[in-house]
Amino acid sequence: MNPAKVTIIGGGLAGCEAAWQLLRRGHAVHLYEMKPQKFSPAHQIENLAELVCSNSFKSNSLDNAHGLLKEEMRCLHSLIMRAADDTAVAAGSALAVDRVLFARTVEALLQQQNNFTLHHTEIVKIPNDALTIIATGPLTSDAMANEISRMLKSDYLYFYDAIAPIVEADSINMDKVFWASRYDKGTPDYLNCPLSEEEYKHFRQELLSGEKVPAKSFEDVLHFEGCLPVEVMAARGEETLAFGPMKPVGLIDPRTGIMPYSVVQLRRENAAGTLFNLVGFQTKLTWPEQRRIFHLIPGLENAQFARYGSIHRNTFIHSPSLLAPSLQLKSNENIFFAGQITGVEGYTESTAMGLLAGLNAAFVIEGKKLQPPPTQTAIGALLRYITSPESVECFQPMNINLGLLDKLHVKKIKKREKNILYVNQALQSLNDWMVDQYLT
């Protein structure tokens, strides 16, 4: 009896990981990669799993979310983590790899599998005769983007994302901020950071002089009026920000009884209230400059950033509206999405969604249903973020961070100790889930 066939479109990290998870369970995979027939503007080598922007998978330390996610994936027999560990180069506590050797290792391991077939050709039409995983990444070809757009109705496909920074709630100085909604309408849902005229002018000047990230050769980002970088707005005039995202109208500081000169508003990023978004603060400032300049905002002097702001080319779908927790398209259960196109940021995060897509597709073939990983885990929390109804209204791509995990109810302790508690709980929850789902 021939094994069931799954079509995977895209030979990046997510597509390769999805293929590996299926192959491990004895299923046949046909993976379609357009290189070397056609290259995106960012890709240069012919092998699968090419790392484009960096050779680092970020921290490998088990006291933060990035290290935790990698450890969870190792527990789940990840191909990408295996190849990364095998080709690692010295980089302190980060997991960095020999970029070329890494890609060759991933491809060689896949090619050794009996049920694996690699097609070097561009797919321009999504098959309807087999289970299909779309893992085409943030630089999806124009032809495939048009095909995805046609299938999803184009309103759900995005080509650029404007991301505002996110800070951890327990790092905000609550003595300097106040809860309020403009004109006291509804419930007081925003944290407001008030700035004096002097503080506003100094802050604006730092935005103008701060170092910006230059556009990459494959990014021709056109700034839309609705999502201009905050530093671009600052350059349009001295009071532009005060009449824009830093508008104080309708907000009274209860400590002074008067309206501040300007405010920075923070909005809850998740239901637990552990993360807050800087409203309207999408930016091209470098990460060190964001940390330095945004620490000038009253109340954010010691803010810890769960995500920095950015504006860049990134093809992604509105996953909370479109995908089930299995990463299947709600309107067509034969179609799975995986990787960065689902609205996650980062190599490891993209790989993690490929891993889950592959496992879910395998379970479908086997006539079973994989329960989502628990939200105490990094991989489960990330999945919840991209598929949960609570993310629908303000969905933007996200890196893994501990603020996404179920909140720990513990007394105030040092940050590192708290992180270790998160990690221990996550790994135990993952192990229990794997036993329950027969994944060990």
C-alpha positions as CSV (number, residue, x, y, z in Angstrom):
1,M,0.0,0.0,0.0
2,N,1.5,3.3,-1.0
3,P,1.8,5.9,1.7
4,A,-0.5,9.0,1.6
5,K,1.0,11.9,-0.2
6,V,1.2,15.5,1.1
7,T,2.2,18.4,-1.1
8,I,4.4,21.1,0.5
9,I,4.9,24.4,-1.3
10,G,8.1,26.1,-0.1
11,G,11.5,24.7,0.8
12,G,12.3,27.1,3.6
13,L,12.6,26.2,7.3
14,A,8.9,25.7,7.8
15,G,8.4,23.6,4.7
16,C,11.4,21.4,5.5
17,E,10.3,20.9,9.1
18,A,6.7,20.0,8.1
19,A,8.1,17.5,5.6
20,W,10.3,15.9,8.3
21,Q,7.4,15.5,10.7
22,L,5.4,13.7,8.0
23,L,8.3,11.5,6.9
24,R,9.0,10.5,10.5
25,R,5.5,9.0,10.6
26,G,5.9,7.2,7.3
27,H,4.0,9.5,5.0
28,A,5.1,10.5,1.5
29,V,6.0,14.1,0.8
30,H,6.3,16.0,-2.4
31,L,8.1,19.3,-1.7
32,Y,8.1,22.0,-4.3
33,E,10.8,24.7,-4.2
34,M,11.2,27.2,-7.0
35,K,15.0,27.5,-6.6
36,P,17.2,27.3,-8.6
37,Q,14.7,27.7,-11.4
38,K,13.7,31.0,-9.8
39,F,15.2,33.0,-6.9
40,S,13.5,35.6,-4.7
41,P,15.5,38.9,-4.5
42,A,16.8,37.7,-1.1
43,H,18.0,34.2,-1.8
44,Q,21.3,33.2,-3.2
45,I,22.1,29.5,-2.7
46,E,20.4,26.6,-4.3
47,N,19.8,24.4,-1.2
48,L,16.7,24.2,0.9
49,A,16.4,25.9,4.3
50,E,18.5,29.0,3.3
51,L,19.0,31.5,6.1
52,V,18.6,34.9,4.5
53,C,19.1,37.7,7.0
54,S,21.3,36.1,9.8
55,N,23.0,32.9,10.8
56,S,21.6,33.2,14.3
57,F,18.6,31.5,15.8
58,K,18.8,33.8,18.8
59,S,19.3,32.7,22.4
60,N,19.9,29.1,23.3
61,S,19.7,29.8,27.0
62,L,16.9,28.1,29.0
63,D,15.9,31.2,30.9
64,N,14.1,33.0,28.1
65,A,11.3,32.4,25.5
66,H,13.7,31.9,22.6
67,G,15.7,29.2,24.3
68,L,12.5,27.5,25.6
69,L,10.9,27.3,22.1
70,K,14.0,25.7,20.7
71,E,14.1,23.2,23.6
72,E,10.5,22.3,23.0
73,M,11.2,21.7,19.4
74,R,14.1,19.4,20.2
75,C,11.7,17.4,22.4
76,L,9.5,17.1,19.3
77,H,12.3,15.8,17.1
78,S,12.8,18.9,15.0
79,L,14.9,18.5,11.9
80,I,15.8,22.2,11.9
81,M,17.0,22.1,15.5
82,R,19.0,18.9,14.8
83,A,20.7,20.5,11.8
84,A,21.4,23.7,13.7
85,D,23.0,21.9,16.6
86,D,25.1,19.8,14.2
87,T,26.4,22.9,12.3
88,A,26.6,25.3,15.2
89,V,29.5,27.9,15.5
90,A,30.7,29.7,18.5
91,A,28.3,32.6,19.4
92,G,28.1,32.9,23.2
93,S,24.7,32.0,24.4
94,A,23.1,32.3,20.9
95,L,22.6,29.4,18.5
96,A,24.5,30.4,15.4
97,V,25.3,28.1,12.5
98,D,27.4,27.8,9.4
99,R,24.8,29.0,7.0
100,V,25.8,27.0,4.0
101,L,26.6,23.8,5.9
102,F,23.3,24.1,7.7
103,A,21.3,24.3,4.5
104,R,23.2,21.4,3.0
105,T,22.6,19.3,6.1
106,V,18.8,19.9,6.1
107,E,18.6,19.0,2.5
108,A,20.8,15.9,2.9
109,L,18.7,14.6,5.8
110,L,15.5,15.0,3.8
111,Q,16.9,13.4,0.7
112,Q,17.9,10.3,2.7
113,Q,14.2,9.5,3.4
114,N,12.5,7.0,1.1
115,N,9.2,8.8,0.8
116,F,10.6,12.2,0.0
117,T,10.5,13.7,-3.5
118,L,11.9,17.2,-4.2
119,H,10.6,19.2,-7.2
120,H,12.6,22.2,-8.3
121,T,9.8,24.2,-9.9
122,E,7.6,27.1,-9.1
123,I,4.0,26.3,-8.2
124,V,1.5,28.8,-9.4
125,K,-1.7,27.0,-8.6
126,I,-2.6,25.4,-5.3
127,P,-3.5,21.7,-5.8
128,N,-6.9,20.5,-4.9
129,D,-6.3,16.7,-5.1
130,A,-4.1,16.3,-2.0
131,L,-3.4,17.6,1.4
132,T,-1.3,20.7,0.9
133,I,0.9,22.8,3.2
134,I,1.6,26.3,2.0
135,A,5.0,27.4,3.5
136,T,6.1,30.0,1.0
137,G,7.4,32.5,3.5
138,P,7.5,36.3,3.7
139,L,8.9,36.6,0.2
140,T,6.2,34.6,-1.5
141,S,6.5,34.9,-5.3
142,D,4.1,37.2,-7.0
143,A,2.4,34.3,-8.8
144,M,1.8,32.3,-5.6
145,A,0.8,35.5,-3.7
146,N,-1.9,36.1,-6.4
147,E,-3.1,32.5,-6.1
148,I,-3.3,32.7,-2.3
149,S,-5.0,36.1,-2.6
150,R,-7.6,34.6,-5.0
151,M,-8.2,31.7,-2.7
152,L,-8.5,33.8,0.5
153,K,-10.2,36.9,-1.0
154,S,-7.5,39.5,-1.1
155,D,-8.5,41.5,2.0
156,Y,-6.8,38.8,4.1
157,L,-3.3,39.0,2.5
158,Y,-0.8,41.6,3.5
159,F,2.5,42.5,1.9
160,Y,3.9,44.9,4.4
161,D,3.6,45.0,8.1
162,A,3.8,48.0,10.3
163,I,4.6,46.8,13.8
164,A,4.6,48.9,17.0
165,P,6.8,47.9,20.0
166,I,5.4,45.8,22.8
167,V,6.5,46.1,26.4
168,E,6.1,43.8,29.4
169,A,3.4,45.0,31.8
170,D,5.4,44.4,34.9
171,S,8.2,46.6,33.7
172,I,6.0,49.7,33.4
173,N,6.3,52.3,36.2
174,M,2.7,52.6,37.2
175,D,3.4,55.6,39.4
176,K,3.9,57.8,36.2
177,V,1.0,56.6,34.0
178,F,-2.7,56.6,34.3
179,W,-5.6,54.5,33.1
180,A,-8.1,56.4,30.8
181,S,-10.0,56.3,27.6
182,R,-10.4,59.5,25.6
183,Y,-13.3,61.6,26.9
184,D,-13.9,58.9,29.5
185,K,-15.9,57.0,26.9
186,G,-16.4,53.3,27.9
187,T,-14.0,51.7,30.2
188,P,-10.5,53.1,30.9
189,D,-8.7,50.6,28.6
190,Y,-5.5,52.6,27.8
191,L,-2.5,53.3,29.9
192,N,-1.4,56.8,29.2
193,C,2.2,58.1,29.6
194,P,2.0,62.0,29.9
195,L,4.7,64.2,28.5
196,S,5.4,67.8,29.3
197,E,6.2,70.2,26.4
198,E,9.9,70.0,27.2
199,E,9.8,66.2,27.3
200,Y,7.8,66.0,24.1
201,K,10.3,68.3,22.2
202,H,13.3,66.3,23.5
203,F,11.6,63.0,22.6
204,R,10.8,64.3,19.0
205,Q,14.4,65.4,18.5
206,E,15.7,62.0,19.5
207,L,13.3,60.3,17.1
208,L,14.7,62.5,14.3
209,S,18.3,61.9,15.1
210,G,18.1,58.3,16.0
211,E,19.8,55.6,13.8
212,K,17.4,54.0,11.3
213,V,17.4,50.5,9.8
214,P,18.3,50.8,6.1
215,A,16.0,49.1,3.7
216,K,17.3,45.7,2.4
217,S,17.9,45.2,-1.3
218,F,14.7,43.1,-1.6
219,E,12.6,45.6,0.3
220,D,11.0,48.5,-1.5
221,V,8.7,49.6,1.3
222,L,6.2,52.3,0.4
223,H,4.9,53.9,3.6
224,F,1.1,54.1,3.7
225,E,-0.4,57.2,5.2
226,G,-2.3,55.0,7.7
227,C,0.9,53.4,9.1
228,L,3.7,55.9,8.8
229,P,6.8,55.3,10.9
230,V,6.7,57.5,14.0
231,E,10.0,59.2,13.0
232,V,8.6,60.1,9.6
233,M,5.6,61.8,11.3
234,A,8.0,63.6,13.6
235,A,9.9,65.0,10.6
236,R,6.7,66.5,9.1
237,G,6.5,69.2,11.7
238,E,7.1,70.0,15.3
239,E,3.5,69.4,16.4
240,T,2.6,66.5,14.0
241,L,3.0,63.8,16.6
242,A,1.0,65.9,19.2
243,F,-1.9,66.0,16.7
244,G,-1.3,62.3,15.8
245,P,-0.4,59.3,17.8
246,M,0.6,61.4,20.8
247,K,-2.6,63.5,20.8
248,P,-3.7,64.3,24.4
249,V,-7.2,65.6,23.6
250,G,-9.8,64.1,25.9
251,L,-7.3,62.8,28.4
252,I,-7.0,64.3,31.9
253,D,-4.2,63.3,34.1
254,P,-5.9,62.5,37.5
255,R,-2.8,63.5,39.4
256,T,-2.8,67.1,38.0
257,G,-6.4,67.5,36.9
258,I,-5.2,68.9,33.6
259,M,-4.6,67.7,30.0
260,P,-0.9,66.8,29.4
261,Y,1.0,68.4,26.5
262,S,1.1,65.0,24.8
263,V,0.7,61.3,25.7
264,V,1.9,58.0,24.6
265,Q,-0.9,55.5,24.8
266,L,-0.4,51.8,25.7
267,R,-3.0,49.2,24.7
268,R,-3.3,45.6,26.1
269,E,-1.8,43.2,23.6
270,N,-3.3,40.1,25.2
271,A,-6.2,39.1,27.3
272,A,-4.0,38.4,30.3
273,G,-2.7,42.0,30.3
274,T,0.9,41.0,30.5
275,L,1.9,42.8,27.3
276,F,1.2,46.4,26.1
277,N,1.5,47.8,22.7
278,L,2.8,51.4,22.0
279,V,-0.1,52.7,19.9
280,G,0.9,54.2,16.6
281,F,4.7,53.7,17.2
282,Q,5.6,51.6,14.2
283,T,9.2,52.5,13.4
284,K,12.4,51.9,11.4
285,L,14.7,52.9,14.3
286,T,17.3,50.3,15.1
287,W,16.6,48.1,18.2
288,P,19.2,49.7,20.4
289,E,17.8,53.1,19.4
290,Q,14.3,52.1,20.1
291,R,15.3,50.9,23.6
292,R,17.2,54.2,24.3
293,I,14.6,56.6,22.9
294,F,11.5,54.9,24.1
295,H,13.0,54.7,27.6
296,L,12.6,58.5,27.6
297,I,8.8,58.1,27.8
298,P,7.6,58.7,31.4
299,G,6.7,55.4,32.9
300,L,8.8,53.4,30.4
301,E,12.3,54.2,31.8
302,N,12.9,50.6,32.6
303,A,10.5,49.0,30.1
304,Q,11.4,45.5,28.9
305,F,10.6,45.0,25.3
306,A,8.8,41.8,24.2
307,R,9.0,43.0,20.6
308,Y,10.5,45.9,18.9
309,G,8.8,48.0,16.2
310,S,9.4,47.6,12.5
311,I,8.1,48.2,9.0
312,H,9.2,45.8,6.4
313,R,8.2,43.5,3.5
314,N,6.3,40.5,4.9
315,T,3.7,38.6,3.1
316,F,1.4,37.1,5.7
317,I,-2.3,36.1,6.1
318,H,-4.8,37.2,8.7
319,S,-4.5,33.8,10.5
320,P,-7.0,34.4,13.4
321,S,-9.8,34.9,10.8
322,L,-8.6,32.1,8.5
323,L,-7.0,29.3,10.4
324,A,-8.1,26.6,12.8
325,P,-5.8,25.6,15.7
326,S,-4.7,22.8,13.4
327,L,-3.4,25.4,11.0
328,Q,-5.9,24.2,8.4
329,L,-7.8,26.7,6.4
330,K,-11.3,27.0,7.9
331,S,-12.8,27.1,4.5
332,N,-10.8,24.2,3.1
333,E,-9.5,21.5,5.4
334,N,-7.2,20.2,2.7
335,I,-5.0,23.3,3.0
336,F,-2.6,24.0,5.8
337,F,-0.5,27.1,6.3
338,A,2.9,27.1,7.9
339,G,5.8,29.4,8.7
340,Q,6.2,33.1,8.6
341,I,3.2,33.5,6.3
342,T,1.0,32.6,9.3
343,G,2.0,35.8,11.1
344,V,4.9,34.6,13.3
345,E,8.3,36.4,13.2
346,G,11.7,34.7,13.4
347,Y,13.4,31.6,12.1
348,T,12.5,29.4,15.1
349,E,8.9,30.6,15.3
350,S,8.4,29.9,11.6
351,T,9.9,26.4,12.0
352,A,7.7,25.7,15.0
353,M,4.6,26.4,12.9
354,G,6.0,24.1,10.2
355,L,6.4,21.4,12.8
356,L,2.8,21.7,13.9
357,A,1.4,21.8,10.4
358,G,3.3,18.6,9.6
359,L,2.1,16.9,12.7
360,N,-1.5,18.0,12.1
361,A,-1.4,16.8,8.5
362,A,0.0,13.4,9.6
363,F,-2.8,13.0,12.1
364,V,-5.4,13.8,9.5
365,I,-4.0,11.1,7.2
366,E,-4.0,8.7,10.2
367,G,-7.7,9.4,10.9
368,K,-6.8,11.1,14.2
369,K,-7.0,14.6,15.6
370,L,-4.0,16.3,17.2
371,Q,-5.0,18.4,20.2
372,P,-3.2,21.8,20.3
373,P,-0.2,22.0,22.5
374,P,-1.0,23.5,25.9
375,T,-0.8,27.3,26.2
376,Q,1.7,26.9,29.1
377,T,4.2,26.0,26.4
378,A,6.0,28.4,24.0
379,I,4.8,26.5,20.9
380,G,1.2,26.3,22.2
381,A,1.1,30.0,23.2
382,L,2.5,31.0,19.8
383,L,-0.2,28.9,18.1
384,R,-2.9,30.4,20.2
385,Y,-1.7,33.9,19.3
386,I,-2.0,33.4,15.6
387,T,-5.3,31.5,15.7
388,S,-7.2,32.9,18.6
389,P,-10.3,35.1,18.1
390,E,-8.8,37.6,20.7
391,S,-6.1,38.5,18.1
392,V,-8.5,39.3,15.3
393,E,-8.8,43.1,15.7
394,C,-5.2,44.0,16.0
395,F,-3.3,41.1,14.5
396,Q,0.3,41.7,13.7
397,P,3.3,39.3,13.3
398,M,4.9,38.3,16.6
399,N,8.1,36.7,18.0
400,I,7.8,34.3,20.8
401,N,8.0,35.9,24.3
402,L,7.0,34.7,27.7
403,G,4.1,37.2,27.8
404,L,2.2,35.0,25.4
405,L,2.3,32.0,27.7
406,D,-0.4,31.5,30.4
407,K,0.3,33.9,33.2
408,L,2.1,32.5,36.3
409,H,0.4,33.3,39.5
410,V,3.4,33.8,41.8
411,K,4.5,36.4,44.3
412,K,6.8,39.1,42.9
413,I,10.2,37.6,42.3
414,K,13.3,38.4,40.3
415,K,12.8,38.3,36.5
416,R,15.3,35.4,35.9
417,E,13.7,33.3,38.6
418,K,10.3,33.9,37.2
419,N,11.5,33.0,33.7
420,I,12.9,29.7,35.0
421,L,9.5,28.9,36.5
422,Y,7.9,29.6,33.1
423,V,10.4,27.3,31.4
424,N,10.0,24.5,34.0
425,Q,6.2,24.6,33.7
426,A,6.3,24.7,29.9
427,L,8.6,21.7,29.6
428,Q,6.5,19.6,32.0
429,S,3.3,20.6,30.2
430,L,4.9,19.7,26.9
431,N,6.0,16.3,28.1
432,D,2.5,15.6,29.5
433,W,0.9,16.6,26.2
434,M,3.4,14.5,24.2
435,V,2.5,11.4,26.3
436,D,-1.2,12.1,25.9
437,Q,-0.9,12.5,22.1
438,Y,1.5,9.5,21.8
439,L,4.2,11.7,20.4
440,T,7.1,10.4,22.5
